[in-house]
Amino acid sequence: MSPVRHVSLEPDQAATSNREGAQPHAVTSSTITKTSDKGLQGAVMVFVTAGYSGKRFIFEKAKELGVKSIVLDGPDSWCRLLEEQKIIEKFVPIDFSDAETVFERCLEGIQAASKLVGELDGITTFCEMAVPLCSRLAERLGLPHNPVEAVDNARDKHATRDIMQRAGLPTPRHYRITCPDDVTKAAQHVGFPAVIKPVSGAASIGVIRVNDEEELQAAYKRVVSDMRKARIVAGGGGGGGGG
């Protein structure tokens, strides 16, 4: 997935209410196509990233229910041991840092694993930033999924606001900042206090309240710098990953 470079500015709703409405999370379908009397027995599920090590119980429960799990995660992921422990069927090491090739490498890894494990039934992820990737993989593989366009719009806060506005739904003033020259324009359009946030961030990363243009200029530089490093986070041994 490409680094997030655009940010959105909108009024700080907390200044006038107790709590800003929660941003809906985009999720990709994890529908299992097997509906026999055996339930989930034998279903093959793909997980893109393993999340942090506390997710282990999910894979254990899936195993208990008869689900065959294929897990894609970083080469040093904690979950690589789950294959040796026979909790998952296949661990596929993927370096998510190369955004240009990650889709094809994930696709190749899934297809190779499927030849060993069985026909695929679903694909999902614990990592919000991997949802667009999951949707595209599911589309290519012919698995149940939310439409790619809908997922992209849900992951892009500015696009979500525009769609809500066109539909006549309540939405705060907002302005998409794509370059330093947009900062002053955004300040004039939105006003203060305001909140700057990456259009496709997650877990409140890069979400900063600003009270004037000086603070906005500083926050913009900080957010852009931080989000240049953004990528799908794999569950490595050094502190867990996406979700």
CYANA upper distance limits for C-alpha pairs under 8 A (distance plus 0.5 A):
  1 MET  CA     96 PHE  CA      8.43
  1 MET  CA     99 ALA  CA      5.26
  1 MET  CA    100 GLU  CA      8.02
  1 MET  CA    102 VAL  CA      7.92
  1 MET  CA    129 MET  CA      8.36
  1 MET  CA    130 ALA  CA      8.04
  1 MET  CA    133 LEU  CA      7.68
  1 MET  CA    231 ARG  CA      6.82
  1 MET  CA    232 ILE  CA      7.34
  2 SER  CA     99 ALA  CA      6.01
  2 SER  CA    100 GLU  CA      8.14
  2 SER  CA    231 ARG  CA      7.56
  3 PRO  CA    227 MET  CA      6.80
  3 PRO  CA    228 ARG  CA      5.88
  3 PRO  CA    229 LYS  CA      7.15
  3 PRO  CA    230 ALA  CA      5.72
  3 PRO  CA    231 ARG  CA      6.67
  4 VAL  CA    198 PRO  CA      7.27
  4 VAL  CA    199 VAL  CA      7.80
  4 VAL  CA    200 SER  CA      6.84
  4 VAL  CA    201 GLY  CA      7.73
  4 VAL  CA    224 VAL  CA      8.35
  4 VAL  CA    227 MET  CA      5.96
  4 VAL  CA    228 ARG  CA      6.88
  4 VAL  CA    230 ALA  CA      7.13
  5 ARG  CA    178 THR  CA      7.88
  5 ARG  CA    198 PRO  CA      7.91
  5 ARG  CA    224 VAL  CA      6.29
  5 ARG  CA    227 MET  CA      6.86
  5 ARG  CA    228 ARG  CA      6.98
  6 HIS  CA    176 ARG  CA      7.58
  6 HIS  CA    177 ILE  CA      6.49
  6 HIS  CA    178 THR  CA      5.59
  6 HIS  CA    179 CYS  CA      8.37
  6 HIS  CA    198 PRO  CA      6.63
  6 HIS  CA    199 VAL  CA      6.52
  6 HIS  CA    224 VAL  CA      8.03
  7 VAL  CA    176 ARG  CA      6.55
  7 VAL  CA    177 ILE  CA      5.88
  7 VAL  CA    178 THR  CA      7.38
  7 VAL  CA    196 ILE  CA      7.21
  7 VAL  CA    197 LYS  CA      5.91
  7 VAL  CA    198 PRO  CA      4.63
  7 VAL  CA    199 VAL  CA      5.48
  7 VAL  CA    220 TYR  CA      8.34
  7 VAL  CA    223 VAL  CA      8.41
  7 VAL  CA    224 VAL  CA      8.33
  8 SER  CA    157 LYS  CA      7.84
  8 SER  CA    158 HIS  CA      6.79
  8 SER  CA    174 HIS  CA      7.12
  8 SER  CA    175 TYR  CA      6.18
  8 SER  CA    176 ARG  CA      5.15
  8 SER  CA    177 ILE  CA      6.40
  8 SER  CA    196 ILE  CA      6.18
  8 SER  CA    197 LYS  CA      5.91
  8 SER  CA    198 PRO  CA      6.59
  8 SER  CA    199 VAL  CA      6.22
  9 LEU  CA    174 HIS  CA      5.86
  9 LEU  CA    175 TYR  CA      5.84
  9 LEU  CA    176 ARG  CA      7.10
  9 LEU  CA    177 ILE  CA      7.92
  9 LEU  CA    186 ALA  CA      7.21
  9 LEU  CA    190 VAL  CA      7.59
  9 LEU  CA    194 ALA  CA      7.17
  9 LEU  CA    195 VAL  CA      6.14
  9 LEU  CA    196 ILE  CA      4.97
  9 LEU  CA    197 LYS  CA      7.03
 10 GLU  CA    172 PRO  CA      6.80
 10 GLU  CA    173 ARG  CA      6.04
 10 GLU  CA    174 HIS  CA      4.90
 10 GLU  CA    175 TYR  CA      7.28
 10 GLU  CA    190 VAL  CA      6.46
 10 GLU  CA    194 ALA  CA      5.96
 10 GLU  CA    195 VAL  CA      5.93
 10 GLU  CA    196 ILE  CA      7.16
 11 PRO  CA    172 PRO  CA      7.01
 11 PRO  CA    173 ARG  CA      7.00
 11 PRO  CA    174 HIS  CA      7.88
 11 PRO  CA    190 VAL  CA      6.69
 11 PRO  CA    191 GLY  CA      7.37
 11 PRO  CA    192 PHE  CA      7.01
 11 PRO  CA    193 PRO  CA      6.61
 11 PRO  CA    194 ALA  CA      4.52
 11 PRO  CA    195 VAL  CA      6.40
 12 ASP  CA     16 THR  CA      8.40
 12 ASP  CA     20 GLU  CA      8.48
 12 ASP  CA    192 PHE  CA      8.07
 12 ASP  CA    193 PRO  CA      6.11
 12 ASP  CA    194 ALA  CA      4.87
 12 ASP  CA    195 VAL  CA      5.82
 12 ASP  CA    209 ARG  CA      7.51
 13 GLN  CA     17 SER  CA      6.55
 13 GLN  CA     19 ARG  CA      7.71
 13 GLN  CA     20 GLU  CA      5.90
 14 ALA  CA     18 ASN  CA      6.12
 14 ALA  CA     19 ARG  CA      5.92
 14 ALA  CA     20 GLU  CA      6.17
 15 ALA  CA    193 PRO  CA      7.87
 24 PRO  CA    154 ALA  CA      8.22
 25 HIS  CA    128 GLU  CA      8.11
 25 HIS  CA    154 ALA  CA      7.76
 25 HIS  CA    155 ARG  CA      8.08
 26 ALA  CA    128 GLU  CA      7.65
 26 ALA  CA    131 VAL  CA      7.55
 26 ALA  CA    151 VAL  CA      6.62
 26 ALA  CA    154 ALA  CA      6.06
 26 ALA  CA    155 ARG  CA      6.66
 27 VAL  CA    128 GLU  CA      7.88
 27 VAL  CA    131 VAL  CA      6.72
 27 VAL  CA    146 ASN  CA      8.37
 27 VAL  CA    151 VAL  CA      8.03
 28 THR  CA    123 ILE  CA      8.44
 28 THR  CA    124 THR  CA      6.65
 28 THR  CA    125 THR  CA      8.16
 28 THR  CA    131 VAL  CA      6.38
 28 THR  CA    132 PRO  CA      8.42
 28 THR  CA    134 CYS  CA      7.18
 28 THR  CA    135 SER  CA      6.46
 28 THR  CA    145 HIS  CA      6.33
 28 THR  CA    146 ASN  CA      6.19
 28 THR  CA    151 VAL  CA      8.12
 29 SER  CA    122 GLY  CA      8.15
 29 SER  CA    123 ILE  CA      7.67
 29 SER  CA    124 THR  CA      7.09
 29 SER  CA    135 SER  CA      8.37
 29 SER  CA    144 PRO  CA      6.59
 29 SER  CA    145 HIS  CA      5.06
 29 SER  CA    146 ASN  CA      6.40
 30 SER  CA    122 GLY  CA      5.80
 30 SER  CA    123 ILE  CA      5.99
 30 SER  CA    124 THR  CA      5.77
 30 SER  CA    144 PRO  CA      7.66
 30 SER  CA    145 HIS  CA      7.81
 31 THR  CA    121 ASP  CA      8.09
 31 THR  CA    122 GLY  CA      6.36
 31 THR  CA    144 PRO  CA      6.67
 31 THR  CA    145 HIS  CA      8.39
 32 ILE  CA     40 LEU  CA      8.14
 32 ILE  CA     43 ALA  CA      7.63
 32 ILE  CA     45 MET  CA      8.44
 32 ILE  CA    121 ASP  CA      5.89
 32 ILE  CA    122 GLY  CA      6.05
 33 THR  CA    121 ASP  CA      6.04
 33 THR  CA    122 GLY  CA      7.88
 34 LYS  CA     39 GLY  CA      7.53
 34 LYS  CA     40 LEU  CA      7.28
 34 LYS  CA     43 ALA  CA      7.07
 34 LYS  CA    121 ASP  CA      7.70
 35 THR  CA     39 GLY  CA      6.44
 35 THR  CA     40 LEU  CA      8.14
 40 LEU  CA     65 LEU  CA      6.71
 40 LEU  CA     66 GLY  CA      6.48
 40 LEU  CA     67 VAL  CA      6.44
 41 GLN  CA     65 LEU  CA      6.74
 41 GLN  CA     66 GLY  CA      4.66
 41 GLN  CA     67 VAL  CA      6.30
 42 GLY  CA     66 GLY  CA      6.03
 42 GLY  CA     67 VAL  CA      5.99
 42 GLY  CA     68 LYS  CA      6.75
 43 ALA  CA     66 GLY  CA      7.59
 43 ALA  CA     67 VAL  CA      5.47
 43 ALA  CA     68 LYS  CA      6.47
 43 ALA  CA    120 LEU  CA      7.93
 43 ALA  CA    121 ASP  CA      6.59
 44 VAL  CA     67 VAL  CA      6.41
 44 VAL  CA     68 LYS  CA      5.16
 44 VAL  CA     69 SER  CA      6.43
 44 VAL  CA     70 ILE  CA      7.90
 44 VAL  CA    117 VAL  CA      7.92
 44 VAL  CA    118 GLY  CA      7.20
 44 VAL  CA    119 GLU  CA      7.15
 44 VAL  CA    120 LEU  CA      5.55
 44 VAL  CA    121 ASP  CA      5.80
 44 VAL  CA    122 GLY  CA      7.37
 45 MET  CA     67 VAL  CA      7.31
 45 MET  CA     68 LYS  CA      6.62
 45 MET  CA     69 SER  CA      5.47
 45 MET  CA     70 ILE  CA      6.62
 45 MET  CA    120 LEU  CA      6.93
 45 MET  CA    121 ASP  CA      6.40
 45 MET  CA    122 GLY  CA      5.51
 45 MET  CA    123 ILE  CA      6.24
 45 MET  CA    124 THR  CA      8.30
 46 VAL  CA     69 SER  CA      6.41
 46 VAL  CA     70 ILE  CA      5.21
 46 VAL  CA     71 VAL  CA      6.39
 46 VAL  CA     72 LEU  CA      8.15
 46 VAL  CA    110 ILE  CA      8.17
 46 VAL  CA    120 LEU  CA      8.12
 46 VAL  CA    122 GLY  CA      6.70
 46 VAL  CA    123 ILE  CA      5.01
 46 VAL  CA    124 THR  CA      6.82
 47 PHE  CA     69 SER  CA      7.69
 47 PHE  CA     70 ILE  CA      6.65
 47 PHE  CA     71 VAL  CA      5.28
 47 PHE  CA     72 LEU  CA      6.66
 47 PHE  CA    123 ILE  CA      6.43
 47 PHE  CA    124 THR  CA      5.68
 47 PHE  CA    125 THR  CA      5.78
 47 PHE  CA    126 PHE  CA      8.33
 48 VAL  CA     71 VAL  CA      6.63
 48 VAL  CA     72 LEU  CA      5.42
 48 VAL  CA     73 ASP  CA      7.09
 48 VAL  CA    123 ILE  CA      7.97
 48 VAL  CA    124 THR  CA      6.78
 48 VAL  CA    125 THR  CA      5.40
 48 VAL  CA    126 PHE  CA      8.01
 48 VAL  CA    127 CYS  CA      8.41
 48 VAL  CA    130 ALA  CA      7.74
 48 VAL  CA    134 CYS  CA      7.54
 49 THR  CA     71 VAL  CA      7.14
 49 THR  CA     72 LEU  CA      5.79
 49 THR  CA     73 ASP  CA      4.99
 49 THR  CA     74 GLY  CA      8.07
 49 THR  CA    125 THR  CA      6.71
 49 THR  CA    126 PHE  CA      7.24
 49 THR  CA    127 CYS  CA      7.34
 49 THR  CA    233 VAL  CA      8.14
 49 THR  CA    234 ALA  CA      6.18
 49 THR  CA    235 GLY  CA      7.24
 49 THR  CA    241 GLY  CA      8.29
 49 THR  CA    242 GLY  CA      7.54
 50 ALA  CA     55 LYS  CA      7.75
 50 ALA  CA     71 VAL  CA      7.05
 50 ALA  CA     72 LEU  CA      7.57
 50 ALA  CA     73 ASP  CA      6.56
 50 ALA  CA     77 SER  CA      8.40
 50 ALA  CA     79 CYS  CA      7.20
 50 ALA  CA    125 THR  CA      8.05
 50 ALA  CA    126 PHE  CA      7.33
 50 ALA  CA    234 ALA  CA      7.59
 50 ALA  CA    235 GLY  CA      6.42
 50 ALA  CA    241 GLY  CA      7.99
 50 ALA  CA    242 GLY  CA      8.15
 51 GLY  CA     55 LYS  CA      6.75
 51 GLY  CA    126 PHE  CA      6.21
 51 GLY  CA    127 CYS  CA      7.29
 51 GLY  CA    234 ALA  CA      7.47
 51 GLY  CA    235 GLY  CA      5.83
 51 GLY  CA    240 GLY  CA      6.92
 51 GLY  CA    241 GLY  CA      5.41
 51 GLY  CA    242 GLY  CA      5.43
 51 GLY  CA    243 GLY  CA      5.42
 52 TYR  CA    235 GLY  CA      5.83
 52 TYR  CA    236 GLY  CA      8.50
 52 TYR  CA    239 GLY  CA      7.77
 52 TYR  CA    240 GLY  CA      4.45
 52 TYR  CA    241 GLY  CA      5.46
 52 TYR  CA    242 GLY  CA      7.36
 52 TYR  CA    243 GLY  CA      7.07
 53 SER  CA     78 TRP  CA      6.96
 53 SER  CA     79 CYS  CA      7.78
 53 SER  CA    235 GLY  CA      7.82
 53 SER  CA    240 GLY  CA      6.75
 55 LYS  CA     59 PHE  CA      7.68
 56 ARG  CA     60 GLU  CA      6.83
 56 ARG  CA     79 CYS  CA      8.29
 57 PHE  CA     61 LYS  CA      6.51
 58 ILE  CA     62 ALA  CA      6.59
 59 PHE  CA     63 LYS  CA      6.63
 59 PHE  CA     69 SER  CA      7.89
 59 PHE  CA     87 ILE  CA      7.14
 59 PHE  CA     88 ILE  CA      7.35
 60 GLU  CA     64 GLU  CA      6.73
 60 GLU  CA     87 ILE  CA      6.54
 61 LYS  CA     65 LEU  CA      6.73
 62 ALA  CA     66 GLY  CA      6.84
 62 ALA  CA     67 VAL  CA      5.58
 62 ALA  CA     68 LYS  CA      7.93
 62 ALA  CA     69 SER  CA      8.00
 63 LYS  CA     67 VAL  CA      5.80
 63 LYS  CA     68 LYS  CA      7.09
 63 LYS  CA     69 SER  CA      8.14
 63 LYS  CA     87 ILE  CA      6.51
 63 LYS  CA     88 ILE  CA      7.51
 68 LYS  CA     88 ILE  CA      6.90
 68 LYS  CA     89 GLU  CA      6.26
 68 LYS  CA    117 VAL  CA      7.90
 69 SER  CA     88 ILE  CA      5.45
 69 SER  CA     89 GLU  CA      5.97
 69 SER  CA     90 LYS  CA      7.25
 70 ILE  CA     88 ILE  CA      6.98
 70 ILE  CA     89 GLU  CA      6.43
 70 ILE  CA     90 LYS  CA      5.32
 70 ILE  CA     91 PHE  CA      6.47
 70 ILE  CA     92 VAL  CA      7.83
 70 ILE  CA    110 ILE  CA      8.22
 70 ILE  CA    113 ALA  CA      7.71
 71 VAL  CA     88 ILE  CA      8.06
 71 VAL  CA     90 LYS  CA      6.87
 71 VAL  CA     91 PHE  CA      5.47
 71 VAL  CA     92 VAL  CA      6.46
 72 LEU  CA     91 PHE  CA      6.65
 72 LEU  CA     92 VAL  CA      5.22
 72 LEU  CA     93 PRO  CA      6.39
 72 LEU  CA     94 ILE  CA      6.65
 72 LEU  CA    106 CYS  CA      7.99
 73 ASP  CA     77 SER  CA      6.68
 73 ASP  CA     79 CYS  CA      8.46
 73 ASP  CA     91 PHE  CA      8.15
 73 ASP  CA     92 VAL  CA      7.05
 73 ASP  CA     93 PRO  CA      5.89
 73 ASP  CA     94 ILE  CA      5.89
 73 ASP  CA     95 ASP  CA      8.01
 73 ASP  CA     96 PHE  CA      8.48
 73 ASP  CA    234 ALA  CA      5.95
 73 ASP  CA    235 GLY  CA      7.11
 74 GLY  CA     93 PRO  CA      5.84
 74 GLY  CA     94 ILE  CA      5.53
 74 GLY  CA     95 ASP  CA      5.93
 74 GLY  CA     96 PHE  CA      7.49
 74 GLY  CA    234 ALA  CA      5.54
 74 GLY  CA    235 GLY  CA      7.04
 74 GLY  CA    236 GLY  CA      6.85
 75 PRO  CA     80 ARG  CA      8.30
 75 PRO  CA     93 PRO  CA      5.01
 75 PRO  CA     94 ILE  CA      6.62
 75 PRO  CA     95 ASP  CA      7.30
 75 PRO  CA    236 GLY  CA      8.29
 76 ASP  CA     80 ARG  CA      7.94
 76 ASP  CA     93 PRO  CA      8.47
 76 ASP  CA    235 GLY  CA      8.37
 76 ASP  CA    236 GLY  CA      5.77
 76 ASP  CA    237 GLY  CA      6.88
 77 SER  CA    234 ALA  CA      7.32
 77 SER  CA    235 GLY  CA      5.47
 77 SER  CA    236 GLY  CA      4.53
 77 SER  CA    237 GLY  CA      6.32
 78 TRP  CA    235 GLY  CA      6.89
 78 TRP  CA    236 GLY  CA      6.36
 78 TRP  CA    237 GLY  CA      6.04
 78 TRP  CA    240 GLY  CA      8.49
 79 CYS  CA     83 GLU  CA      8.16
 79 CYS  CA     91 PHE  CA      8.16
 79 CYS  CA    235 GLY  CA      8.17
 80 ARG  CA     84 GLU  CA      8.01
 80 ARG  CA     91 PHE  CA      6.33
 81 LEU  CA     85 GLN  CA      6.75
 82 LEU  CA     86 LYS  CA      6.52
 82 LEU  CA     87 ILE  CA      5.66
 82 LEU  CA     88 ILE  CA      6.15
 82 LEU  CA     91 PHE  CA      8.35
 83 GLU  CA     87 ILE  CA      6.46
 83 GLU  CA     88 ILE  CA      5.51
 83 GLU  CA     89 GLU  CA      6.35
 83 GLU  CA     90 LYS  CA      6.30
 83 GLU  CA     91 PHE  CA      6.61
 89 GLU  CA    117 VAL  CA      7.31
 90 LYS  CA    113 ALA  CA      7.16
 90 LYS  CA    117 VAL  CA      8.06
 92 VAL  CA    109 GLY  CA      6.82
 92 VAL  CA    110 ILE  CA      8.25
 92 VAL  CA    113 ALA  CA      8.18
 94 ILE  CA    102 VAL  CA      8.33
 94 ILE  CA    105 ARG  CA      7.89
 94 ILE  CA    106 CYS  CA      7.47
 95 ASP  CA    102 VAL  CA      7.96
 96 PHE  CA    102 VAL  CA      6.47
 96 PHE  CA    231 ARG  CA      7.56
 96 PHE  CA    232 ILE  CA      6.52
 96 PHE  CA    233 VAL  CA      7.94
 96 PHE  CA    234 ALA  CA      7.80
 97 SER  CA    102 VAL  CA      8.35
 97 SER  CA    231 ARG  CA      6.77
 97 SER  CA    232 ILE  CA      7.83
 98 ASP  CA    102 VAL  CA      6.46
 99 ALA  CA    103 PHE  CA      8.32
 99 ALA  CA    231 ARG  CA      8.33
101 THR  CA    105 ARG  CA      6.70
102 VAL  CA    106 CYS  CA      6.44
103 PHE  CA    107 LEU  CA      6.58
103 PHE  CA    133 LEU  CA      7.37
103 PHE  CA    137 LEU  CA      7.84
104 GLU  CA    108 GLU  CA      6.57
105 ARG  CA    109 GLY  CA      6.57
106 CYS  CA    110 ILE  CA      6.56
107 LEU  CA    111 GLN  CA      6.62
107 LEU  CA    137 LEU  CA      7.12
108 GLU  CA    112 ALA  CA      6.59
109 GLY  CA    113 ALA  CA      6.62
110 ILE  CA    114 SER  CA      6.49
111 GLN  CA    115 LYS  CA      7.00
112 ALA  CA    116 LEU  CA      7.53
113 ALA  CA    117 VAL  CA      6.57
114 SER  CA    118 GLY  CA      5.51
114 SER  CA    119 GLU  CA      6.46
114 SER  CA    120 LEU  CA      7.03
115 LYS  CA    119 GLU  CA      8.06
120 LEU  CA    143 LEU  CA      8.26
121 ASP  CA    143 LEU  CA      7.16
122 GLY  CA    138 ALA  CA      8.11
122 GLY  CA    143 LEU  CA      6.47
122 GLY  CA    144 PRO  CA      7.17
123 ILE  CA    134 CYS  CA      7.24
123 ILE  CA    138 ALA  CA      6.98
123 ILE  CA    143 LEU  CA      7.95
124 THR  CA    131 VAL  CA      8.27
124 THR  CA    134 CYS  CA      6.88
125 THR  CA    130 ALA  CA      7.20
125 THR  CA    131 VAL  CA      7.19
125 THR  CA    134 CYS  CA      7.62
126 PHE  CA    242 GLY  CA      6.81
126 PHE  CA    243 GLY  CA      5.40
127 CYS  CA    131 VAL  CA      7.38
127 CYS  CA    232 ILE  CA      7.83
127 CYS  CA    233 VAL  CA      8.01
127 CYS  CA    241 GLY  CA      8.39
127 CYS  CA    242 GLY  CA      4.85
127 CYS  CA    243 GLY  CA      5.33
128 GLU  CA    202 ALA  CA      7.02
128 GLU  CA    242 GLY  CA      7.76
128 GLU  CA    243 GLY  CA      7.74
129 MET  CA    200 SER  CA      8.22
129 MET  CA    201 GLY  CA      7.82
129 MET  CA    202 ALA  CA      7.33
129 MET  CA    231 ARG  CA      8.03
129 MET  CA    232 ILE  CA      6.32
129 MET  CA    242 GLY  CA      8.31
130 ALA  CA    134 CYS  CA      6.67
130 ALA  CA    232 ILE  CA      6.49
131 VAL  CA    135 SER  CA      6.65
131 VAL  CA    151 VAL  CA      7.85
132 PRO  CA    136 ARG  CA      6.83
132 PRO  CA    148 VAL  CA      7.32
132 PRO  CA    151 VAL  CA      6.61
132 PRO  CA    152 ASP  CA      6.83
132 PRO  CA    155 ARG  CA      8.43
133 LEU  CA    137 LEU  CA      6.65
134 CYS  CA    138 ALA  CA      6.52
135 SER  CA    139 GLU  CA      6.63
135 SER  CA    145 HIS  CA      6.32
135 SER  CA    146 ASN  CA      6.93
135 SER  CA    147 PRO  CA      7.59
135 SER  CA    148 VAL  CA      6.27
135 SER  CA    151 VAL  CA      7.87
136 ARG  CA    140 ARG  CA      6.72
136 ARG  CA    148 VAL  CA      6.84
137 LEU  CA    141 LEU  CA      6.56
138 ALA  CA    142 GLY  CA      6.36
138 ALA  CA    143 LEU  CA      5.27
138 ALA  CA    144 PRO  CA      7.04
138 ALA  CA    145 HIS  CA      6.48
139 GLU  CA    143 LEU  CA      6.65
139 GLU  CA    144 PRO  CA      8.05
139 GLU  CA    145 HIS  CA      7.23
139 GLU  CA    148 VAL  CA      8.45
146 ASN  CA    150 ALA  CA      7.40
146 ASN  CA    151 VAL  CA      7.12
147 PRO  CA    151 VAL  CA      6.80
148 VAL  CA    152 ASP  CA      6.62
149 GLU  CA    153 ASN  CA      6.65
150 ALA  CA    154 ALA  CA      6.59
151 VAL  CA    155 ARG  CA      6.62
152 ASP  CA    156 ASP  CA      6.64
153 ASN  CA    157 LYS  CA      7.97
153 ASN  CA    159 ALA  CA      5.92
153 ASN  CA    160 THR  CA      6.16
154 ALA  CA    159 ALA  CA      7.97
154 ALA  CA    160 THR  CA      6.31
155 ARG  CA    160 THR  CA      8.33
155 ARG  CA    199 VAL  CA      7.99
155 ARG  CA    200 SER  CA      5.86
155 ARG  CA    201 GLY  CA      8.40
156 ASP  CA    160 THR  CA      6.67
156 ASP  CA    199 VAL  CA      5.52
156 ASP  CA    200 SER  CA      5.44
157 LYS  CA    161 ARG  CA      6.70
157 LYS  CA    198 PRO  CA      8.46
157 LYS  CA    199 VAL  CA      5.35
157 LYS  CA    200 SER  CA      6.95
158 HIS  CA    162 ASP  CA      6.76
158 HIS  CA    174 HIS  CA      7.91
158 HIS  CA    175 TYR  CA      8.12
158 HIS  CA    176 ARG  CA      7.09
158 HIS  CA    199 VAL  CA      6.54
159 ALA  CA    163 ILE  CA      6.66
160 THR  CA    164 MET  CA      6.68
161 ARG  CA    165 GLN  CA      6.58
161 ARG  CA    171 THR  CA      6.73
161 ARG  CA    172 PRO  CA      8.21
161 ARG  CA    174 HIS  CA      8.11
162 ASP  CA    166 ARG  CA      6.65
163 ILE  CA    167 ALA  CA      6.68
164 MET  CA    168 GLY  CA      6.87
164 MET  CA    169 LEU  CA      5.62
164 MET  CA    170 PRO  CA      7.59
164 MET  CA    171 THR  CA      7.04
165 GLN  CA    169 LEU  CA      6.05
165 GLN  CA    170 PRO  CA      7.29
165 GLN  CA    171 THR  CA      6.62
173 ARG  CA    189 HIS  CA      8.16
173 ARG  CA    190 VAL  CA      6.21
174 HIS  CA    186 ALA  CA      8.24
174 HIS  CA    189 HIS  CA      8.14
174 HIS  CA    190 VAL  CA      6.56
175 TYR  CA    186 ALA  CA      5.89
175 TYR  CA    189 HIS  CA      7.64
175 TYR  CA    190 VAL  CA      7.51
176 ARG  CA    182 ASP  CA      8.38
176 ARG  CA    186 ALA  CA      7.84
177 ILE  CA    182 ASP  CA      5.75
177 ILE  CA    183 VAL  CA      6.78
177 ILE  CA    186 ALA  CA      7.43
178 THR  CA    182 ASP  CA      7.05
179 CYS  CA    183 VAL  CA      7.96
181 ASP  CA    185 LYS  CA      8.11
182 ASP  CA    186 ALA  CA      6.53
183 VAL  CA    187 ALA  CA      6.76
183 VAL  CA    216 LEU  CA      7.91
183 VAL  CA    217 GLN  CA      7.20
183 VAL  CA    220 TYR  CA      8.32
184 THR  CA    188 GLN  CA      6.77
184 THR  CA    213 GLU  CA      7.62
185 LYS  CA    189 HIS  CA      6.68
186 ALA  CA    190 VAL  CA      6.44
186 ALA  CA    191 GLY  CA      8.40
187 ALA  CA    191 GLY  CA      5.82
187 ALA  CA    192 PHE  CA      7.87
187 ALA  CA    212 ASP  CA      8.48
187 ALA  CA    213 GLU  CA      6.87
187 ALA  CA    216 LEU  CA      8.36
190 VAL  CA    194 ALA  CA      7.75
192 PHE  CA    210 VAL  CA      7.71
192 PHE  CA    211 ASN  CA      6.01
192 PHE  CA    212 ASP  CA      6.64
193 PRO  CA    209 ARG  CA      7.65
193 PRO  CA    210 VAL  CA      6.34
193 PRO  CA    211 ASN  CA      5.01
193 PRO  CA    212 ASP  CA      7.41
194 ALA  CA    209 ARG  CA      6.27
194 ALA  CA    210 VAL  CA      5.91
194 ALA  CA    211 ASN  CA      6.98
195 VAL  CA    207 VAL  CA      7.26
195 VAL  CA    208 ILE  CA      6.06
195 VAL  CA    209 ARG  CA      4.89
195 VAL  CA    210 VAL  CA      6.47
196 ILE  CA    206 GLY  CA      8.18
196 ILE  CA    207 VAL  CA      6.25
196 ILE  CA    208 ILE  CA      5.89
196 ILE  CA    209 ARG  CA      6.93
196 ILE  CA    210 VAL  CA      7.82
196 ILE  CA    216 LEU  CA      8.07
196 ILE  CA    219 ALA  CA      7.97
196 ILE  CA    220 TYR  CA      7.92
197 LYS  CA    201 GLY  CA      7.95
197 LYS  CA    205 ILE  CA      8.39
197 LYS  CA    206 GLY  CA      6.08
197 LYS  CA    207 VAL  CA      4.92
197 LYS  CA    208 ILE  CA      7.05
197 LYS  CA    223 VAL  CA      8.07
198 PRO  CA    205 ILE  CA      8.39
198 PRO  CA    206 GLY  CA      6.72
198 PRO  CA    207 VAL  CA      7.60
198 PRO  CA    223 VAL  CA      7.70
198 PRO  CA    227 MET  CA      8.10
201 GLY  CA    205 ILE  CA      6.74
201 GLY  CA    206 GLY  CA      7.82
206 GLY  CA    223 VAL  CA      5.80
206 GLY  CA    226 ASP  CA      7.81
206 GLY  CA    227 MET  CA      8.06
208 ILE  CA    219 ALA  CA      7.36
210 VAL  CA    215 GLU  CA      5.96
210 VAL  CA    216 LEU  CA      6.08
210 VAL  CA    219 ALA  CA      8.07
211 ASN  CA    215 GLU  CA      6.96
211 ASN  CA    216 LEU  CA      8.04
212 ASP  CA    216 LEU  CA      6.78
213 GLU  CA    217 GLN  CA      6.57
214 GLU  CA    218 ALA  CA      6.99
215 GLU  CA    219 ALA  CA      6.52
216 LEU  CA    220 TYR  CA      6.44
217 GLN  CA    221 LYS  CA      7.01
218 ALA  CA    222 ARG  CA      6.85
219 ALA  CA    223 VAL  CA      6.54
220 TYR  CA    224 VAL  CA      6.62
221 LYS  CA    225 SER  CA      6.64
222 ARG  CA    226 ASP  CA      6.64
223 VAL  CA    227 MET  CA      6.47
224 VAL  CA    228 ARG  CA      6.65
225 SER  CA    229 LYS  CA      7.88
226 ASP  CA    230 ALA  CA      7.59
232 ILE  CA    242 GLY  CA      7.47
233 VAL  CA    241 GLY  CA      5.53
233 VAL  CA    242 GLY  CA      5.44
234 ALA  CA    240 GLY  CA      7.71
234 ALA  CA    241 GLY  CA      5.34
234 ALA  CA    242 GLY  CA      6.70
235 GLY  CA    239 GLY  CA      7.86
235 GLY  CA    240 GLY  CA      4.86
235 GLY  CA    241 GLY  CA      4.39
235 GLY  CA    242 GLY  CA      7.23
236 GLY  CA    240 GLY  CA      6.00
236 GLY  CA    241 GLY  CA      7.05
